[in-house]
């Protein structure tokens, strides 16, 4: 049976998950917004229009390529030495890279070294974020008992939209000095303060009690995950693809599309801000509903709803209903994400949980998170239409439905159970 943690202890772990994840996603999303707006002329001044944006988004996508590597490294050591330590390293890496981006000279000052250094710092960001989700959600999931785990695990996920809110707020506060100025640096430099707050909170939480009592293994956690859980790894990967693509199309790519059709950037930023508030509430609701009805039914319904909304998204944006378009899309995304949060943790044993979740989760970001805005921008430039992006998003959400359906229902699963408990015939 799982141990039931004290309420105050669990609440502190949840708060640490929210604050730390918010700080990291603030940095990550801030880069995406800057790549879609000012990084082109600052670091790629010889590329015009959408070509400059596309060049900047390539460096944005590089961060996603580093995330699976970060997931593997953080997952391995998180399963070996603990969740808490690796979350501290992740936060330091992300915050340090973002602060340096704020100090990085542009192309006009140091030439080609500017985009090269920008790309390297983006790699550090991606590497650090690769270990964030696995650790934050698992640390929360492994505190407390089976009851209400879906709701608890959903709270760290709200760090995504909360970080986005902070990023868009910082963009709005400094918007007047972005065009041809240096005001874009201020939000990046402000990340240092968020890191200090995040560290203060994270260093005060206890390590996962399940990790402390886990069965020891001599094999690498990743090797065991690949051998014993191929279906679960596929399920995490597939379920994550649609969820990730949905978010980045409805937020980062929106900034590109809105600019391309002549909508003011402030309109798109306002829409993302309102949508992020809706998304936070939807994530919490999705987690609570998954405790009541199960992880799979809620996630599948939310994915189908998101696919339906994708068909209406760009027509709404084109007609000027940008806030409605984004709020509706992020509502569907929030419920989907909240329902999936505990699901990932419940698929694996404690001794390999960090590795298993991080590998499947972060591998999907390369296909979905990087490809959605990058391929979307290329499609928009080639065709002048958002229809191919809609088709791509619906396809990704179809894969998410498959990923959820091939996995077992995990609501109420005892996280202290071992593989021997779940697969008795294999170890008979």
C-alpha positions as CSV (number, residue, x, y, z in Angstrom):
1,X,0.0,0.0,0.0
2,X,1.2,3.6,-0.6
3,X,1.9,5.8,2.2
4,X,-0.3,8.7,2.9
5,X,1.8,11.9,3.2
6,X,0.8,14.6,5.6
7,X,-1.4,17.2,4.1
8,X,1.0,20.1,4.6
9,X,3.9,18.1,3.2
10,X,1.9,17.2,0.1
11,X,0.8,20.8,-0.3
12,X,4.3,22.0,-0.2
13,X,5.4,19.5,-2.8
14,X,2.5,20.6,-5.1
15,X,3.4,24.3,-4.6
16,X,7.1,23.5,-5.4
17,X,6.0,21.7,-8.6
18,X,3.8,24.7,-9.7
19,X,6.4,27.4,-8.9
20,X,9.4,25.6,-10.4
21,X,7.6,24.5,-13.5
22,X,6.2,28.0,-14.0
23,X,9.7,29.5,-13.9
24,X,11.0,27.1,-16.4
25,X,8.2,27.4,-18.8
26,X,8.3,31.1,-18.6
27,X,11.8,30.9,-20.0
28,X,10.9,28.4,-22.6
29,X,7.8,30.2,-23.9
30,X,9.4,33.6,-23.8
31,X,12.0,32.3,-26.3
32,X,9.2,31.0,-28.5
33,X,7.4,34.4,-28.5
34,X,10.7,36.2,-29.2
35,X,11.5,33.9,-32.0
36,X,8.2,34.6,-33.7
37,X,8.7,38.4,-33.3
38,X,12.1,40.0,-32.7
39,X,14.8,37.3,-33.0
40,X,14.7,37.4,-36.8
41,X,15.9,41.0,-37.2
42,X,18.2,40.8,-34.2
43,X,20.1,37.6,-35.0
44,X,19.1,36.9,-38.6
45,X,19.0,40.4,-40.2
46,X,19.7,39.2,-43.7
47,X,16.5,37.2,-43.9
48,X,13.3,39.1,-44.8
49,X,9.7,38.5,-43.7
50,X,8.6,35.0,-43.0
51,X,12.1,33.7,-43.9
52,X,13.6,35.6,-41.0
53,X,10.9,34.2,-38.7
54,X,11.5,30.7,-40.0
55,X,15.2,31.1,-39.3
56,X,14.5,32.2,-35.8
57,X,12.0,29.3,-35.3
58,X,14.7,26.8,-36.3
59,X,16.7,27.8,-33.2
60,X,13.4,27.5,-31.3
61,X,13.0,24.0,-32.6
62,X,16.6,23.1,-31.6
63,X,15.5,23.3,-28.0
64,X,13.0,20.5,-28.6
65,X,15.8,18.3,-30.1
66,X,17.7,18.6,-26.9
67,X,14.7,17.7,-24.7
68,X,14.8,13.9,-25.2
69,X,18.5,14.0,-24.4
70,X,17.8,15.9,-21.2
71,X,14.9,13.5,-20.5
72,X,17.3,10.5,-20.8
73,X,20.0,12.1,-18.6
74,X,17.7,13.5,-16.0
75,X,15.5,10.4,-16.0
76,X,18.5,8.1,-15.4
77,X,19.9,10.1,-12.5
78,X,16.5,10.9,-11.2
79,X,15.8,7.2,-10.8
80,X,19.3,6.7,-9.3
81,X,19.8,9.6,-7.0
82,X,16.4,11.2,-6.5
83,X,13.8,13.4,-8.1
84,X,14.5,16.5,-6.0
85,X,18.2,17.0,-6.8
86,X,17.6,16.7,-10.6
87,X,14.7,19.3,-10.4
88,X,17.1,21.7,-8.8
89,X,19.7,21.2,-11.6
90,X,17.0,21.6,-14.2
91,X,15.8,24.9,-12.8
92,X,19.4,26.3,-12.6
93,X,20.2,25.3,-16.2
94,X,17.0,26.9,-17.6
95,X,17.4,30.1,-15.7
96,X,21.1,30.5,-16.4
97,X,20.6,30.0,-20.1
98,X,17.7,32.5,-20.3
99,X,19.7,35.2,-18.4
100,X,22.6,34.8,-20.8
101,X,20.2,35.2,-23.8
102,X,19.2,38.5,-22.3
103,X,22.8,39.5,-22.3
104,X,23.7,38.1,-25.7
105,X,24.8,40.7,-28.3
106,X,23.0,40.7,-31.7
107,X,24.3,40.0,-35.2
108,X,25.3,43.7,-35.7
109,X,27.7,43.5,-32.7
110,X,29.4,40.1,-33.0
111,X,28.3,38.8,-36.4
112,X,27.7,35.1,-37.0
113,X,28.7,34.2,-33.4
114,X,25.4,35.7,-32.2
115,X,23.0,33.1,-33.8
116,X,25.5,30.3,-32.9
117,X,25.5,31.3,-29.3
118,X,21.8,31.8,-29.3
119,X,21.4,28.2,-30.7
120,X,23.7,26.8,-28.0
121,X,21.8,28.5,-25.2
122,X,18.6,27.2,-26.7
123,X,20.1,23.7,-26.5
124,X,20.8,24.2,-22.8
125,X,17.2,25.4,-22.3
126,X,15.8,22.3,-24.0
127,X,18.2,20.0,-22.1
128,X,17.1,21.4,-18.8
129,X,13.4,21.4,-19.6
130,X,13.7,17.7,-20.7
131,X,14.0,16.7,-17.1
132,X,11.5,19.1,-15.7
133,X,8.1,17.5,-16.4
134,X,9.1,13.9,-15.4
135,X,10.5,15.1,-12.1
136,X,7.9,17.7,-11.1
137,X,4.8,15.5,-11.9
138,X,6.4,12.3,-10.5
139,X,7.4,14.0,-7.2
140,X,3.8,15.2,-6.7
141,X,2.4,11.8,-7.8
142,X,4.6,9.9,-5.4
143,X,3.5,11.9,-2.4
144,X,0.1,11.0,-0.9
145,X,-2.1,8.0,-1.6
146,X,-4.2,6.9,-4.6
147,X,-7.1,9.2,-3.9
148,X,-7.1,12.5,-5.7
149,X,-3.8,11.8,-7.5
150,X,-5.2,13.0,-10.8
151,X,-5.9,16.4,-9.4
152,X,-2.6,16.6,-7.5
153,X,-0.6,15.7,-10.6
154,X,-2.5,18.2,-12.7
155,X,-1.3,21.2,-10.6
156,X,2.4,21.1,-11.8
157,X,1.1,21.1,-15.4
158,X,-0.5,24.5,-14.7
159,X,3.1,25.8,-14.6
160,X,2.9,25.7,-18.4
161,X,0.1,28.2,-18.9
162,X,1.2,30.2,-15.8
163,X,4.7,30.5,-17.3
164,X,3.0,31.6,-20.6
165,X,1.0,34.2,-18.7
166,X,4.1,35.6,-17.1
167,X,5.9,35.6,-20.5
168,X,3.1,37.3,-22.4
169,X,2.7,39.8,-19.5
170,X,6.4,40.6,-19.7
171,X,6.1,40.9,-23.5
172,X,3.2,43.3,-23.1
173,X,5.0,45.4,-20.5
174,X,8.0,45.9,-22.7
175,X,6.2,45.8,-26.1
176,X,6.9,49.5,-26.8
177,X,10.6,49.0,-26.7
178,X,10.8,45.8,-28.8
179,X,10.7,47.3,-32.3
180,X,14.3,48.3,-33.1
181,X,15.2,48.5,-29.4
182,X,16.6,46.4,-26.6
183,X,13.5,46.1,-24.4
184,X,13.1,42.4,-25.3
185,X,16.1,41.7,-23.1
186,X,14.4,42.7,-19.9
187,X,12.0,39.7,-19.7
188,X,14.9,37.3,-20.2
189,X,17.0,39.0,-17.4
190,X,14.0,38.8,-15.1
191,X,14.1,35.0,-15.2
192,X,17.0,35.2,-12.7
193,X,14.5,36.3,-10.0
194,X,12.1,33.5,-10.9
195,X,14.9,31.0,-10.5
196,X,15.8,32.3,-7.0
197,X,12.1,31.9,-5.9
198,X,11.9,28.5,-7.5
199,X,15.0,27.2,-5.8
200,X,13.9,28.5,-2.4
201,X,10.7,26.5,-2.7
202,X,12.2,23.4,-4.2
203,X,15.0,23.0,-1.7
204,X,12.5,22.9,1.2
205,X,10.5,19.9,0.0
206,X,11.1,16.3,0.9
207,X,12.3,13.6,-1.5
208,X,9.7,11.2,-2.8
209,X,9.0,8.5,-0.1
210,X,8.4,5.9,-2.8
211,X,11.8,6.7,-4.3
212,X,13.4,6.2,-0.9
213,X,11.8,2.7,-0.6
214,X,12.2,1.6,-4.2
215,X,13.6,-1.8,-5.0
216,X,17.2,-1.5,-6.1
217,X,18.3,-2.6,-9.6
218,X,21.7,-3.0,-11.1
219,X,20.5,-2.4,-14.6
220,X,20.1,1.1,-16.2
221,X,16.6,2.3,-15.7
222,X,16.2,3.1,-19.4
223,X,17.1,-0.5,-20.4
224,X,14.5,-1.9,-18.0
225,X,11.9,0.5,-19.4
226,X,12.6,-0.4,-23.0
227,X,12.5,-4.1,-22.2
228,X,9.5,-4.3,-19.9
229,X,7.3,-1.4,-21.0
230,X,7.4,-1.0,-24.8
231,X,3.6,-0.6,-25.1
232,X,3.6,2.0,-22.2
233,X,6.5,4.0,-23.8
234,X,4.6,4.1,-27.1
235,X,1.4,5.1,-25.3
236,X,3.2,8.0,-23.5
237,X,4.8,9.1,-26.8
238,X,1.5,8.9,-28.8
239,X,-0.6,10.5,-26.2
240,X,1.8,13.4,-25.8
241,X,2.1,14.1,-29.6
242,X,-1.4,15.6,-30.0
243,X,-1.4,17.4,-26.7
244,X,1.9,19.1,-27.5
245,X,1.0,20.0,-31.1
246,X,-2.3,21.4,-29.9
247,X,-0.7,23.8,-27.5
248,X,2.0,25.1,-29.8
249,X,-0.4,25.6,-32.8
250,X,-2.8,27.5,-30.6
251,X,-0.1,29.7,-29.0
252,X,3.3,30.0,-30.7
253,X,2.1,29.5,-34.3
254,X,-0.8,31.8,-33.7
255,X,1.7,34.7,-33.3
256,X,3.1,33.9,-36.7
257,X,-0.2,33.5,-38.4
258,X,-1.7,36.6,-36.8
259,X,1.2,38.7,-38.0
260,X,1.0,37.2,-41.5
261,X,-2.7,38.1,-41.9
262,X,-2.2,41.6,-40.6
263,X,-3.6,41.3,-37.0
264,X,-1.9,43.4,-34.4
265,X,0.5,41.4,-32.2
266,X,-1.2,42.9,-29.2
267,X,-4.5,41.2,-30.2
268,X,-2.8,37.7,-30.4
269,X,-1.0,38.3,-27.1
270,X,-4.3,39.3,-25.4
271,X,-5.9,36.1,-26.8
272,X,-3.1,33.9,-25.5
273,X,-3.3,35.6,-22.1
274,X,-7.0,35.0,-21.8
275,X,-6.6,31.5,-23.1
276,X,-3.9,30.7,-20.6
277,X,-6.3,31.6,-17.7
278,X,-8.9,29.3,-19.2
279,X,-6.2,26.6,-19.6
280,X,-5.2,26.7,-16.0
281,X,-8.8,26.1,-14.8
282,X,-9.2,23.4,-17.5
283,X,-6.1,21.5,-16.4
284,X,-7.3,21.4,-12.8
285,X,-10.8,20.3,-14.0
286,X,-9.3,17.6,-16.2
287,X,-7.3,16.2,-13.3
288,X,-10.3,16.1,-11.1
289,X,-12.5,14.6,-13.7
290,X,-9.9,11.9,-14.4
291,X,-10.2,10.9,-10.7
292,X,-13.9,10.5,-11.1
293,X,-14.3,9.0,-14.5
294,X,-10.9,7.6,-15.4
295,X,-7.8,8.9,-17.2
296,X,-8.7,7.4,-20.7
297,X,-12.3,8.5,-21.1
298,X,-11.6,12.2,-20.2
299,X,-8.4,12.4,-22.3
300,X,-10.0,10.8,-25.4
301,X,-13.1,13.1,-25.2
302,X,-10.8,16.1,-24.8
303,X,-8.7,15.1,-27.8
304,X,-11.7,14.6,-30.0
305,X,-13.0,18.0,-28.9
306,X,-9.7,19.6,-29.7
307,X,-9.7,18.1,-33.2
308,X,-13.1,19.5,-33.8
309,X,-12.1,22.9,-32.5
310,X,-9.0,22.8,-34.8
311,X,-11.3,22.9,-37.8
312,X,-12.8,26.2,-36.6
313,X,-9.7,27.7,-35.1
314,X,-8.2,29.5,-38.1
315,X,-11.5,30.7,-39.6
316,X,-12.3,32.3,-36.2
317,X,-8.9,34.0,-36.1
318,X,-9.2,35.3,-39.7
319,X,-12.7,36.7,-38.8
320,X,-11.2,38.6,-35.8
321,X,-12.5,36.2,-33.1
322,X,-9.0,35.6,-31.8
323,X,-9.8,35.4,-28.1
324,X,-12.6,33.0,-28.7
325,X,-10.5,30.8,-30.9
326,X,-7.6,30.6,-28.5
327,X,-9.7,30.2,-25.3
328,X,-11.7,27.4,-26.9
329,X,-8.6,25.6,-28.1
330,X,-6.8,25.9,-24.8
331,X,-9.9,24.8,-22.9
332,X,-9.7,21.5,-24.8
333,X,-6.0,21.3,-24.4
334,X,-6.2,22.0,-20.6
335,X,-8.7,19.2,-20.0
336,X,-6.6,16.8,-22.1
337,X,-3.4,17.7,-20.2
338,X,-4.9,17.5,-16.8
339,X,-6.4,14.0,-17.5
340,X,-3.0,12.7,-18.7
341,X,-0.8,14.0,-15.9
342,X,-1.2,11.1,-13.4
343,X,-1.7,8.6,-16.3
344,X,2.0,8.9,-17.3
345,X,3.3,8.3,-13.8
346,X,0.9,5.3,-13.2
347,X,2.3,3.4,-16.2
348,X,5.7,2.7,-14.7
349,X,7.4,1.3,-11.6
350,X,9.1,3.6,-9.1
351,X,12.6,2.4,-10.0
352,X,12.3,3.4,-13.7
353,X,9.4,5.9,-13.6
354,X,11.5,9.0,-14.2
355,X,13.3,7.4,-17.2
356,X,10.1,5.9,-18.7
357,X,8.0,9.0,-18.5
358,X,10.8,11.4,-19.6
359,X,11.7,9.3,-22.6
360,X,8.2,8.9,-24.0
361,X,7.2,12.4,-23.1
362,X,10.2,14.3,-24.4
363,X,10.6,12.2,-27.6
364,X,7.1,13.4,-28.6
365,X,8.1,17.0,-28.3
366,X,10.6,16.7,-31.1
367,X,7.8,15.5,-33.5
368,X,5.0,17.8,-32.2
369,X,6.4,20.8,-30.3
370,X,9.2,21.5,-32.7
371,X,7.4,20.5,-35.9
372,X,4.1,22.3,-35.3
373,X,5.3,25.9,-35.4
374,X,8.2,25.2,-37.8
375,X,6.4,23.1,-40.3
376,X,3.3,25.3,-39.9
377,X,5.3,28.4,-40.8
378,X,6.9,26.6,-43.8
379,X,3.4,25.5,-45.0
380,X,2.0,29.0,-44.5
381,X,4.8,30.4,-46.6
382,X,4.4,27.8,-49.4
383,X,0.6,27.7,-49.6
384,X,-0.6,30.9,-48.0
385,X,-3.2,28.8,-46.3
386,X,-3.6,27.4,-42.7
387,X,-5.5,24.3,-43.9
388,X,-2.4,22.1,-44.0
389,X,-1.6,23.0,-40.4
390,X,-5.2,22.1,-39.4
391,X,-4.8,18.7,-41.1
392,X,-1.5,18.1,-39.3
393,X,-3.0,19.0,-36.0
394,X,-6.0,16.7,-36.4
395,X,-3.6,13.9,-37.4
396,X,-1.5,14.4,-34.2
397,X,-4.7,14.3,-32.1
398,X,-5.7,11.1,-33.8
399,X,-2.4,9.6,-32.6
400,X,-3.2,10.8,-29.1
401,X,-6.5,8.9,-29.1
402,X,-4.7,5.7,-30.2
403,X,-2.0,6.2,-27.5
404,X,-4.7,6.5,-24.8
405,X,-6.7,3.5,-26.0
406,X,-3.8,1.1,-26.3
407,X,-2.9,1.6,-22.6
408,X,-4.8,0.2,-19.6
409,X,-6.9,2.4,-17.4
410,X,-4.6,3.5,-14.6
411,X,-6.9,5.4,-12.2
412,X,-6.4,4.1,-8.6
413,X,-3.2,2.2,-9.4
414,X,-0.9,1.6,-6.5
415,X,2.4,3.3,-7.4
416,X,4.4,1.2,-4.9
417,X,3.6,-2.0,-6.9
418,X,6.5,-3.5,-8.7
419,X,6.7,-5.1,-12.1
420,X,6.6,-8.5,-10.4
421,X,3.2,-7.5,-9.0
422,X,1.9,-6.5,-12.4
423,X,3.4,-9.2,-14.5
424,X,3.4,-12.3,-12.3
425,X,3.8,-14.8,-15.1
426,X,7.0,-13.2,-16.4
427,X,8.6,-13.6,-13.0
428,X,7.1,-16.9,-11.9
